């Protein structure tokens, strides 16, 4: 009796599995991206799948020797309006949307001569690529809004119980393998996974269109216009092992540009962690502030050393000298390809990761012995706005791309800064922009000497920066990311050894601070620009 029950259960399970699998007998293919198309279509044809296609996709398949039915043959209606109307037809959407197990649906499609379409292979017009072209005409942007493609994608995804929707060429290899294993059938699990991806695609596509049209409608001169509503659609790059701490889950998403730290190419080393990525972003951004060779060493998002030099080797040795103890286990960002000489020096220190525009063959060979060291190649990203999550919502602001030159500085003291002091002040100002507030940076000769970061008072930041210094502070300059509210902060940096100070100005007590600077015989300049970083 038990054996009979077991056999019955196994038969029911097999029947359920067979039902969950669906044979693909007819596929509609209409793609912009032809990558892997022919190989995938050949695999479908090898299982007896009838191929239906449109326009350029049909030509590509015929050129490869595959038998294809034109969409106009299926619908009995020609493509028209320059291709705007070709798949928007009941014989297409009826073939996709009818429920195979619904007798009423089967009768309706039979009455109207509609044949089932079991797979839809579609990717959409490259709207974002077209819209981002310099000087693109408005009508070209509008013409690249796909209508038929998203409609078919949504129809097939909605009816995933009977239809497979394929929207990415990257899915072809796994589907080819599954079709071969299951004699031309796909599992419900696969169809459900493909449907979820498909709806994510159409959501992202519509968001991109809405975002672009909102930008086109905004007055060009009005930089205060923010999207309403705000739409964010970033594809998942990869899950991460964990977040800031092991008990927090985390993942990396990309804006799709392939640039910046999210789009970096990792050449070697362990998997990048959440904290690695945050620190790499910080050191990369700081290094890109400079046109001359520059190195930034970051620990917990704050620079523990930054410097410029005639080459990366010199810049690195100067940056490391700022605080070699804190640099241990940090991350490094540079703005030049790392050559073998710089790599030889950097390899002496234990660091977690290095971000650079490139690595020479010699540098890669030198770093190759450090198997766990993460090396990433980064392309500069056009960062325009910054998000920050708060409970119940998001904050959105313009990225802090502000900078000042020597001509922008306003000398407010009796003694103006010397030419060397101006150079050092501008260097310190660029670094201070990347230090958490309250921030004070002591610098000399294109090198940070002491950094006071994230303190609750500006006086504490000045004292902490001086306390952290391992190099002499005499003859340095000091940068403050925001104004000195009282003379005591200025007095502290001068007492530490600074001879010139750069700060935004704008305090109600500016006169008292200027008076203190004159009394102490130091030069001070105002930028008129603040660099808070919270």
N, C-alpha and C positions, 0 to 999 in steps of 0.2 A: 504493500500500500504506500509506504513512504517513498519507495523508488518511483512509483507512478506519479506521486505528488511532485517530487523533485523534477521529473521529466516534464511535467506539465508546466511547472514554474519556469524551467529553462526555455521551453517553447514559447511561453508568453513573453519572456524577456527578449528572446530573439526576434519575435514578431514586433515588439515595441522598438527594438533597435532598427529593424528593417524599415519600420514606418518613419522613424526619426530621420533616416537617410532618404534623400530624394535624388533620383536620377535626373541628370541634366540632359534634356533632349533638344532644346533650342536655346541659343544664346544670342542676345543683341549686343553688339560691340560698337561703341562710338566714343573714341578717345582723342584727346588733344596730345597727350604724351604717348608716343608710340614705343617707348622703351619696353622691350620684352614682349610686345604684342604678338608678333608672328609666332614665336615659340609657344606662347600660351594658346593661341588659336589652333595651332597644329595639334597640341595636346587635346584640346576639345574635340577636334575633328577625328582624332584617333579613336575616340569613344563613340563615334557616330553622331556627335552633336551637330545640328544644323546651324550654320552661321548666318546671322542677319546683320547688316551693317549700313553705315551712312557715309556719304562723301569721301573724304580723304582716307578714312579708316578702311572702307571697302576697297579703295584703290590699292592701299598697302597690302591688304590680304590677297587680292587677286594677283598683284605683282609677285607675291611669294608662291603662287600656284595653288591657292586655296579656293574652293568653291564657296561663293558668297551670294546671298540673296539681298538685293537692294531693299531698303526700307520702303521705297515707293511700290515695289512689287508686293510687299506684305500688306500695305495699307490700301493699295489701289488708288493712291493719290500722290501726285508728284511733289517733290520738295519745291518750295516756293519762297518768295520774298527774301531772296538772297540767302536762303538757308535758315531764315528765322522760323519757318514752319516746316518741320519734317517728321519729328517724333511726337508732336502734340496731336495724337489721333486715338480714337477709341480702340482701334485694332492693336495699337501698341500698349496703351495703359490698361485696356481690358485684358489683354494677354498676360500682363504682369500682375494685375490686382485681383483677378478672380480667385476665390478660395476653392481649391481643388476638391475638397470634401463637402462642399455646399452644393446640393442638387440644383437649387435655384440658379446659382451662379453658372453651373455647368450647362444648364438649359439655355441660359441667356447668351453665353458665348457661342454655343452651337448654333443657335438661331441666327446670329449675325456673322457667322463664319470667322470667328476670332479664334486663333490658335494660341496655345499656351507659350509663354516665354519664361523659361526656367532660370535663366541667368542674365543679368544685365551687367555689362562691363563698361563703365563710364568714368572718365575724369573730366573736369570742368575747364572752361576757357580760363586762360591764365590772366585773370582780371587784375590781381595785385601787381604782377610783373608789367602788364601794360600800363596801369595807372601810375606806376613809379618811373616810367620813362621820362627823361627830361624833355620838356616841350610838347608832351603828348596832347593831341587835340581833344577837346571835350567830346566830340561825336565818336572818336575812337574808344574812349573810355566807356561810353554808353553801349556801343556795339559789342563790347567784350563782357557785357553782363549776360551770362548764360541763363537761358530760360528752360529749354527742353531738357538739358542735362540734369539740373537739380530736380526737375519734375520726375524724371525717370528714377533718379536715385531715391527720392522719397517714396515713390510708389513701390519700388522693389524692397526697400528697407521695411516699409510698413507690412508687406506681405512676406516677411522672411520665413514664415513657416513653410512656404512653398517655393520661394524664389531666393537665389543667391545674388547679392549685390556686391560687385567688385569695383572699388574706387581707387586702388593703389597698385601700381606695378610691383611693388615690394611684396604683395600677397601672392603673386603668380606662382613662385616656386613651391610654396606649401600647398597650394590648391592643386597644382599638377600632381604632386605626390599623393594627396588624398584621393583625387579622382582615379589614379592608377591603382591605389590600394583597394578602393571600394567599387571598382568596376563602373566608373563614371558617375558615382553618387557622392553627395556631400552631406555631412552630418548636420543635425539641427544646431549643435553647439557652434559649428563653423558658421552657419548662416546667421545665427544670433550675434556672433562676434562681428561679422561683416556688417550687419545692420547697424550696430552701435557705432562703428567707425563711420558709416555712411551718414548718419544723422549728425555726428560731430563735424563732418566735412561740410554739410550744407549750412550748419549753424555758423561755422567759421567763415564760409563764403559770403553769407548774407551780412555778417558783421563787417567784413572787409568792405563790402559795397556801401553799407550805411556809413561807415567811418569815412570813406573816400568822398562820398557825396556831401557829407557834412562839412568836410574840409574845403571842398570846392565852393560851398555856399557861404562860408565864413568870409567876412571882409579881410582882404590880404593884410591890411595894416593893423588889424585888431588881434593882438597876440593874447588877449585875455579870454578869447572864446574857448570854452571847454565843451567836450561832447556831452549831449544830453539825449538819451542815456549814455552812460559809459559802457562800451562793449569790449570785453577782453576775451580773446580766443587764442590761446597759446598751445601748440601741440606738445605732448609729453616727450621729452628727450629720453629720460630714464629715471626709474626709482633710485634713490640713494640708500646706502646702508642704514643710515639714521640721520636725524637732524642735528641740532646743536649739541644734544645729549642723546645717549643711547636709547632712552625711553621715548624719544620723539621720532615718529615716522617722517619721511621727507622725500621729495622728488624734484627733479630739474625740468623746467619747461623752457621753450625757446620762442622767440618772436618770429621765427622762420627765416630770419635774414642770414643765418650762418655766421654772423659776426659776434664780436664781444666774447666774454668768457663763456656764455651759454652755448656759443657756436664753436668753441675752441676745439682743436684737434689734439688729442693726447697722444704723444709719441712713445712714452714709456711710463712705468711706475704703477703703483697701486691705484685702485679705484679712487676717484676724487670724492671727497666727503663734502657735506654741506658747509662746514667751516672752511675747508680748503677753497671752495668756490667763492665764498664771501670775501675771504682775504685776498684771493687772486684778483677779484674785481677791484678791490681797494688799491692794491699795489700797481695793477695795470693802469688804472685811471691816473694815479699820481705820476707815474713815469711818463705818461703821454703829455703832461703839462709842458715838457721841455723839448726844444728842438735839438739841443746838443746831447751827446750820449748821457743817459741818466739811468740811475738805479734806485729803486725804492724797496726797502725791506720792511715788511709789515708783520705785526704780531697783534692778533685780536683786533683787526681792522684799523689800528693806529700805526703810523710809521714809527719804527724805532731807529731808523736811519734812512737818509736820502741824500743823494749827491749827484753832481754832474762832473764830467771830466773830459779830457782829450779823447778818451776811448772808454769802453765799458770796464776794462780792467781797473783803470784809475778810478772811475766812478764807483765801482763796487768796493774797492779798498777804503775809499773815503766814507761811503755809507756805512760799512761795517764798523769803522772806527768810532762812529757816534755812540754805539751801545752794543758791543759784541756779545755781552751776556744775554740781553733780550733777543738778539738776532737768532740765537740758537733755537731751532725748531720753527722758525718763521717761514714766510713765503716771500719770493722775490719777483719783482716786475721790472722789465727793462724796455727801452724804446728802440733798440737796435737788435739785429741778429747777433746772437751770442757766438763769439769766436772761440778758438781753442785756448787762447791766453786767458780770457775771462773765465772760461769754464774750469781751467786748471786751478784758478784761485777760489772760485765759488765752491768747487768740489771738496775743499778742505773743511767746510762748515756743514753741519747737519741742518738741512732745510727740508721742508715738506714738499714744496712745489715751486716751479719757476714758470712764469708767463713771459713770452717773448714773441716778436714778430717772426722769428725763425732761429734755427740752430745750425751752425756750420757742421760739416762732416766731422771735423776734428773735435768740436764740442760734444757732439753726440757720442763719439768714441770715448771721450773722457768721462762723460756722465754715465756711459753704459755700465760701468762697474758698480754704480749705485742703483741697483735694480728697483728699489722702492721709491726712488726720487721721481716725482711726477713732473714731466715736461709737457707743457702745452703751448701750441702755436695759436696765437690770437690775431684776428683781424680787427682793426679799429671799428667800433660801432658808432653810429650816429645817435647818441643818446640825447633825446629832446625833452622827455618828461620822466618824472620819477614817481613811483607808487609807494605808499606805505599803508599797511593795514592798521586800522584801529577797530576797537570793538564796535560791531554793528555797521562797519563801512570801510571805505578807503579814502585816503588823502591822495590828491594828485597835484603835482607842482611841476613847473619848468625845471629842467636840470640846471644845476649851478655851473654854467659855462662862462660866467663872468671872469674877466681878466683885466689887468691894468698894465700900462706901459710907463716908462719914465715920464712921458709927456702928461700923463694923467695925474701924477703925484702933485700934491699941493704942500709945499714947505710952509710950516706954521711957526717955526722957531727962529730965533735970531741967527743961529748958525745953521746954514743949509747943509745937507749931507754932501759928502765928497762923491766923486764919480764911482769909486770903489764901493762906498757905502750904498749908493743907489743900486748897483748891481746886486749886492748882497741882500738888500731889502726886498728887491723883486723876487729873488730866489726864495727867501724866507716866506714871503707872502704866498707864493704858489704852494709851498708845502703846508702852510697853515690852513689853507683851504681844504686840505684832506685830513686834518686832525680833528678829533671829536671835541666839541665845545665843553667847557671853556678851553681855549687853546692859546699857548704861547710857544713860539719857536725861536730858538737862538741859532744863528747861523754865521758862517764866515767862509769865504773862499769857495762858494758853491758846495757847501757841506753843512749838514745839520750838526749842531754841537750839543744842544739840549732841547728836549721836547716835553712840554707839559700838556697832557691831554686829559679831557673829560673831567676836569675839576669843577667843584661846585662854586668856587669864586675865582675871579681872575688873578687875585693875589696868590692864591694857592697854586694856580697853574704856573705862574711866574716862578714861585719857589720850587715847585716840583720839577720844572724844566731845568732849573739851575742845579738842583740836587742830583738829577739823573746824569748830568754832564760828566764825562770822563776825560774830555779834552779841555784845555784852558778856555775859560769864558771871556777873558780880557780881549777887548777889541772886536767882540761879536756885534751883530745887530739883532734886534728882536722884532718879531711880528706878532700882533695880537689880532685874532679873527674878528673881534668886535671892539667897540671903544672902551677905554678905561673910564669907569664911572667916577673914580676918585684918583688923586695923584699917587696913592700908595702902590698901585700896580706898576706904574711907571717907575717909581722910586725903587721898587724891588728889582726890576730888570737892569736898571742902571747900577745898582749896588752889586749885582751879579757880574757886571763887566760890559754891558752893552753900551755902545757909543752912539747908536742911532736906532730909531724906532719907527715902525710902520703900523698904522692902525686906521680904521675907517673914519674916526671922528664922529661927531653928532651927539655927544653927551651934553647935557645942560651944564656940566662942569668942565667943558673943554678948556675954557680960559684958565682954570686952576691947574689943569694938567699941563697946558702949554707953559704956564708960569713956572711950574716945577721943572720942566725940561730945560727952560732957559737958566734957571738957577743952578741946575746940575751940569750945564754946558753940553747937553746932547742935542743932536739934530732929530727932528720928528717931522714925518710927512703924513698927510691924510689921503686916503684913497677914495673916500665917499662911497665905498662898497663894503658890505659886511659878508662874512663867510661862515655863518653858523652851520654846524653839521651835528645833528642830533641822532 
